[in-house]
Amino acid sequence: MDSHSEYEALLDALSTSIAEVPTWQGFLCAARDALGADHAAIVYGLWAERKEADPVFFVDAPGSQEAAEAFYQAYMASGRTGTGEACCQTTPAAPDSETMINGLTLQFEENGRTIHVLFWRRAGGERFSEASRHLLTRLMTPLKRGIRVFERIVNLERRQIVLNAAIETADIGVILATADGEPLLTNSIADTLLDQKDGLQLVHGRLRAVNQTDTASLLTHIRCMAAEQQAEHDWRIYTPLALARETNPLPLTVIVRPGPAFRPLKKPLLRTAMLVLRDPGRRPIIPSATLARLFGLTPAESLLASELARGASLDEAATNLNISRNTARTQLQSVFMKTGVNRQGELVRMLLTSAAALSR
C-alpha cells in the first residue's frame, strides 16, 4: 500500500474509532500495523492548571495498559518530548532500565491538555523509518479534530447521565415516542411503569392505556404534540392526561409535550412527542438521617417526620415507631418549630418538595 493509501486508510480508522468502545482502539491497531510497531497508545496528559490529575490511557489492546504506562513514564523521564511533529527516539524500557526500545511519538496541545500518541517496538527492534515519522506527523491535524469531536461526545454523554440521574431521582418517567405511539427512548422509571402494565403499557410495540377511551385520547394527544414540534422548544405547549388504572384509584398522570427542538436542522428527522409520567401513588421514603441534617431534627423527630412524609397519620406513625400519641404530638410540635410550619399537611408538603425527597 502506498503512503497516500495508508494515510487515507488511517483517516477512515480514526473517524470510525471515535464512536467505538473502547475509543481509539481501532485507530491504534490500524496505525500500529501501518507503522510496523508492536504497541500503540494515546495518552491524555495532565491539564496545565491541574497538576495532580493522572494521565488517561487509550491502548491498542486490553493487555497493553501496563506496557503503555511503563513506556509513557520512561518517555516523559527522558526529557526528549516535543510538539509540532512526530519524533523517532530511543528510550529506556522503564525509567531505571538499561534495556532500550525504539519509539515513535507525537505530542501536541488540545483544549489545554497535552496529548501524546505513542508507538514503540520491543527491545531490539529497529528504529522507525523517516516515512513512518512523516506519516504520523500528517495525522496530527486529523487527530486534533478527532479529539475535539470525542470530547464533545464525552461531555454530551456526561450531561445525559447527570440529567437522567436527576430525573430518575425525582421518580419521573420519560418516554420519547413517534407520532403513532412507538417508544424511541425510555428511562428506567418509565420502563418500570410499562412493565407493571397498570395505566400504560406496550401492545405490539405501541403505547396503549388500559381502556379504549384513554388509549384514543393518549394517541390523539401524542399525534397533536408531535405535530407541534418546532425548531425552538416551547415549554408552554403541553397536554395533561390522567390514565385510569385497574389496581389503584389514583390515575397515572401524564404530561404530553412536543418532542425536542430539531434545531439546527430545518425539519425534524422524525416527528416525536415527549411523555412525562408521574405516579401519585408513589410516596418517597425519605431517610431520617437526611431530615436530621437538613432541618436540625433529633433522631426521634426525624423518624417521625419521615413516617409522616411517607403518608402515615400521626396515630399510624406513633404505632409504627412504638411511641405514645402524646410523645408523637410533642415531637411534632418540636418539628413544627424547627421547620417553620404550623400544620401537618404543610409539613408533609414542605418535606416532599425539599431536597430531602431526592435523597433516597
C-alpha positions in Angstrom: 0.0 0.0 0.0 1.4 3.4 -1.0 1.8 6.3 1.5 -1.3 8.1 0.3 -3.5 4.9 0.6 -2.1 4.3 4.1 -2.9 7.8 5.1 -6.5 7.5 3.8 -7.0 4.2 5.5 -5.8 5.6 8.8 -8.1 8.6 8.4 -11.0 6.1 8.0 -9.9 4.2 11.0 -9.6 7.4 13.0 -13.1 8.7 12.2 -14.6 5.3 12.9 -12.9 4.7 16.2 -14.2 8.0 17.8 -17.6 6.4 18.4 -16.3 2.9 19.2 -15.9 1.3 22.6 -13.1 1.2 23.6 -12.5 4.6 21.9 -9.4 4.9 19.6 -8.7 1.2 19.7 -9.5 0.6 16.0 -7.3 3.5 15.0 -4.4 2.5 17.3 -4.5 -1.1 15.9 -4.5 0.2 12.3 -1.8 2.7 12.9 0.3 0.2 14.8 0.2 -2.2 11.9 0.8 0.5 9.3 3.8 1.8 11.1 5.2 -1.6 12.0 5.0 -1.1 15.7 4.4 -3.6 18.5 2.3 -1.4 20.7 0.4 1.8 20.5 -1.3 4.2 22.9 -2.9 7.7 23.1 -2.3 9.3 26.4 -4.2 12.3 27.7 -1.6 14.1 29.7 -2.0 16.5 32.6 -4.1 19.6 32.4 -1.8 22.6 32.8 -3.8 24.0 35.7 -4.4 20.6 37.4 -1.0 19.0 38.0 -2.4 16.5 40.4 -4.6 14.8 37.7 -3.5 11.4 36.4 -3.0 10.8 32.7 -5.7 8.8 30.8 -4.5 5.9 28.6 -6.2 4.5 25.5 -4.4 1.4 24.2 -4.4 -0.9 21.2 -5.3 -4.0 23.2 -6.7 -4.7 26.7 -3.4 -6.3 27.8 -1.3 -3.3 26.7 -2.1 -1.0 29.6 0.9 -1.9 31.8 3.3 -1.7 28.9 1.9 1.7 27.8 2.2 3.1 31.3 5.8 1.9 31.6 6.8 3.4 28.2 5.0 6.7 28.9 6.9 7.1 32.2 10.2 6.3 30.5 9.4 8.7 27.6 8.5 11.5 30.0 11.5 10.9 32.1 13.8 11.1 29.1 13.0 14.7 28.7 13.0 14.4 24.9 9.4 15.3 24.4 8.4 18.0 21.9 5.5 19.3 20.0 4.7 20.0 16.4 5.9 16.8 14.6 6.5 13.2 15.2 9.9 12.1 16.7 11.8 8.9 16.4 13.7 8.2 19.6 15.4 5.5 21.7 14.0 5.3 25.2 14.7 3.1 28.2 12.1 0.3 28.5 11.5 1.7 32.0 12.8 4.8 33.9 15.6 2.8 35.6 16.1 0.2 32.9 19.3 -0.3 30.8 17.2 -2.0 28.1 16.5 0.4 25.2 13.5 0.3 22.9 12.7 2.4 19.8 9.7 4.6 19.9 7.8 6.9 17.5 6.0 9.7 19.4 3.8 12.7 18.6 2.9 15.3 21.1 0.5 18.3 20.8 -1.8 20.5 22.8 -5.5 20.4 22.5 -8.0 22.3 24.8 -5.4 23.0 27.4 -4.3 19.4 27.6 -1.2 17.7 26.3 -1.9 14.7 24.1 0.8 12.0 23.5 0.5 9.5 20.6 3.0 6.7 21.2 4.2 3.8 19.2 7.1 1.5 20.2 8.8 -1.7 19.4 10.1 -4.4 21.7 13.7 -4.4 22.9 16.0 -4.9 20.0 13.5 -3.7 17.4 14.7 -1.5 14.5 14.4 2.3 14.6 11.3 3.7 12.9 11.7 4.9 9.4 11.5 8.5 8.2 8.4 7.6 6.2 6.7 6.4 9.4 7.6 9.6 11.1 6.3 11.7 8.2 3.0 9.7 8.1 2.4 10.2 11.9 3.1 13.9 11.5 0.5 14.2 8.8 -2.1 12.6 11.2 -1.6 15.4 13.8 -4.3 17.7 12.4 -6.9 15.0 11.9 -6.1 13.7 15.4 -6.8 17.1 16.9 -10.1 17.3 15.2 -11.0 13.8 16.3 -10.1 14.6 19.9 -12.4 17.7 19.8 -15.2 15.5 18.5 -14.5 12.8 21.1 -14.5 15.3 24.0 -17.8 16.8 22.7 -19.3 13.3 22.7 -18.0 12.6 26.2 -19.4 15.9 27.5 -22.8 15.2 26.0 -22.8 11.7 27.5 -21.9 13.0 30.9 -24.6 15.6 30.6 -27.1 12.9 29.8 -26.0 10.8 32.7 -26.4 13.7 35.1 -29.8 14.7 33.8 -31.0 11.1 33.8 -29.9 10.7 37.4 -31.8 13.9 38.4 -35.0 12.9 36.6 -35.0 9.4 38.0 -34.2 10.5 41.5 -37.4 12.6 41.3 -39.4 9.5 40.2 -40.2 11.0 36.9 -40.8 8.7 33.9 -39.9 9.9 30.4 -40.8 8.4 27.1 -39.9 9.8 23.7 -42.4 8.4 21.2 -43.2 8.7 17.5 -46.4 10.3 16.3 -48.1 6.8 16.2 -47.0 5.9 19.8 -43.9 3.8 19.2 -41.4 4.5 22.1 -37.9 5.5 20.9 -36.4 6.3 24.3 -37.4 5.5 27.8 -35.8 5.9 31.2 -35.8 3.3 33.9 -38.8 4.8 35.7 -40.9 4.7 32.5 -39.7 1.1 31.9 -40.9 0.1 35.4 -44.3 1.7 34.8 -44.7 0.0 31.4 -43.7 -3.4 32.9 -46.4 -3.0 35.5 -49.0 -2.6 32.7 -51.1 -0.5 35.1 -52.3 2.7 33.4 -49.8 2.4 30.5 -48.4 -0.5 28.6 -46.9 -1.6 25.3 -49.1 -3.6 22.9 -47.3 -4.7 19.7 -44.7 -2.1 20.3 -47.1 0.8 20.7 -48.2 2.7 23.8 -51.7 1.8 25.0 -53.8 2.7 28.1 -55.9 0.1 30.0 -59.1 1.1 28.2 -60.1 2.2 24.7 -61.2 5.6 25.7 -57.9 6.5 27.4 -55.9 4.9 24.5 -57.7 7.0 21.9 -57.1 10.2 23.9 -53.5 9.3 24.5 -52.7 8.6 20.9 -54.6 11.7 19.7 -52.6 14.0 22.0 -49.3 12.3 21.0 -50.1 13.0 17.4 -51.1 16.6 18.1 -48.0 17.3 20.2 -45.7 15.6 17.6 -47.2 18.0 15.0 -46.3 20.9 17.3 -42.6 20.1 17.3 -40.6 23.2 16.5 -37.1 24.4 15.9 -37.1 26.0 19.3 -38.8 24.2 22.2 -41.7 26.0 23.8 -42.4 24.5 27.3 -45.8 26.3 27.4 -47.2 23.7 24.9 -48.4 20.6 26.6 -51.5 18.4 27.3 -52.2 16.8 30.7 -53.7 13.4 30.9 -55.0 11.1 33.6 -54.9 7.4 32.7 -57.1 5.1 34.7 -55.6 2.1 36.4 -57.1 -1.2 37.4 -55.3 -1.7 40.7 -55.2 1.9 42.0 -57.9 4.5 42.4 -55.3 7.2 41.7 -54.7 7.6 37.9 -51.3 7.6 36.3 -50.7 11.3 35.5 -49.1 12.2 32.2 -47.9 15.4 30.5 -47.6 15.2 26.8 -45.2 17.7 25.1 -43.8 18.2 21.6 -40.6 16.3 21.0 -37.2 18.0 21.4 -36.3 21.0 19.3 -34.9 20.0 15.9 -32.6 22.9 15.5 -30.0 23.1 13.8 -32.0 21.0 11.3 -34.6 22.8 9.3 -37.1 20.0 9.8 -37.2 17.1 12.3 -35.8 13.8 11.1 -38.9 12.2 12.7 -41.8 13.8 14.4 -41.9 12.9 18.1 -43.8 13.6 21.3 -42.4 13.5 24.9 -44.4 11.9 27.7 -43.6 12.9 31.3 -45.0 10.4 33.8 -45.7 10.6 37.5 -47.4 8.1 39.7 -49.1 10.0 42.5 -49.4 6.7 44.5 -45.6 6.5 44.9 -44.6 8.2 48.1 -40.8 8.6 48.6 -39.2 7.0 51.6 -37.1 9.9 53.0 -34.1 8.8 55.1 -34.4 10.1 58.6 -30.7 11.0 58.7 -31.3 13.3 55.8 -34.1 15.1 57.6 -31.9 15.4 60.7 -29.1 17.1 58.8 -31.3 19.4 56.7 -33.6 20.7 59.4 -31.7 20.1 62.7 -34.1 17.4 63.9 -33.3 14.9 66.6 -33.1 11.2 65.6 -36.6 10.7 67.1 -38.1 13.8 65.4 -36.6 12.8 62.0 -38.0 9.3 62.3 -41.5 10.8 62.9 -41.1 13.3 60.1 -40.1 10.5 57.7 -43.2 8.5 58.6 -45.5 11.4 58.0 -43.8 12.2 54.7 -44.5 8.6 53.6 -48.2 9.2 54.2 -48.8 7.9 57.7 -51.2 9.7 60.0 -49.9 10.8 63.4 -51.5 7.8 65.1 -50.1 5.4 62.5 -46.6 7.0 62.8 -46.8 6.6 66.6 -47.8 2.9 66.2 -45.0 2.3 63.7 -42.4 3.9 65.9 -43.7 2.2 69.1 -44.3 5.5 70.9 -47.3 7.0 72.5 -49.5 9.5 70.8 -48.6 12.2 73.3 -44.9 11.6 72.6 -45.6 11.9 68.9 -47.6 15.1 69.4 -44.7 16.6 71.4 -42.2 15.6 68.8 -44.4 17.0 66.1 -44.6 20.4 67.8 -40.8 20.5 68.0 -40.6 19.6 64.3 -43.0 22.5 63.5 -40.8 24.9 65.4 -37.6 23.8 63.7 -39.1 23.8 60.2 -41.2 26.9 60.5 -44.5 25.4 59.6 -47.7 25.2 61.6 -49.7 22.3 60.2 -49.1 18.6 59.5 -50.2 18.9 55.9 -47.9 21.9 55.4 -45.0 19.9 56.9 -45.5 17.0 54.6 -45.8 19.3 51.5 -42.6 21.1 52.6 -40.7 17.8 53.1 -41.8 16.3 49.7 -40.8 19.5 47.8 -37.4 19.8 49.6 -34.1 18.1 48.6 -34.8 15.5 51.2 -37.3 13.8 48.8 -34.4 13.3 46.3 -32.0 11.7 48.8 -33.0 8.1 48.6 
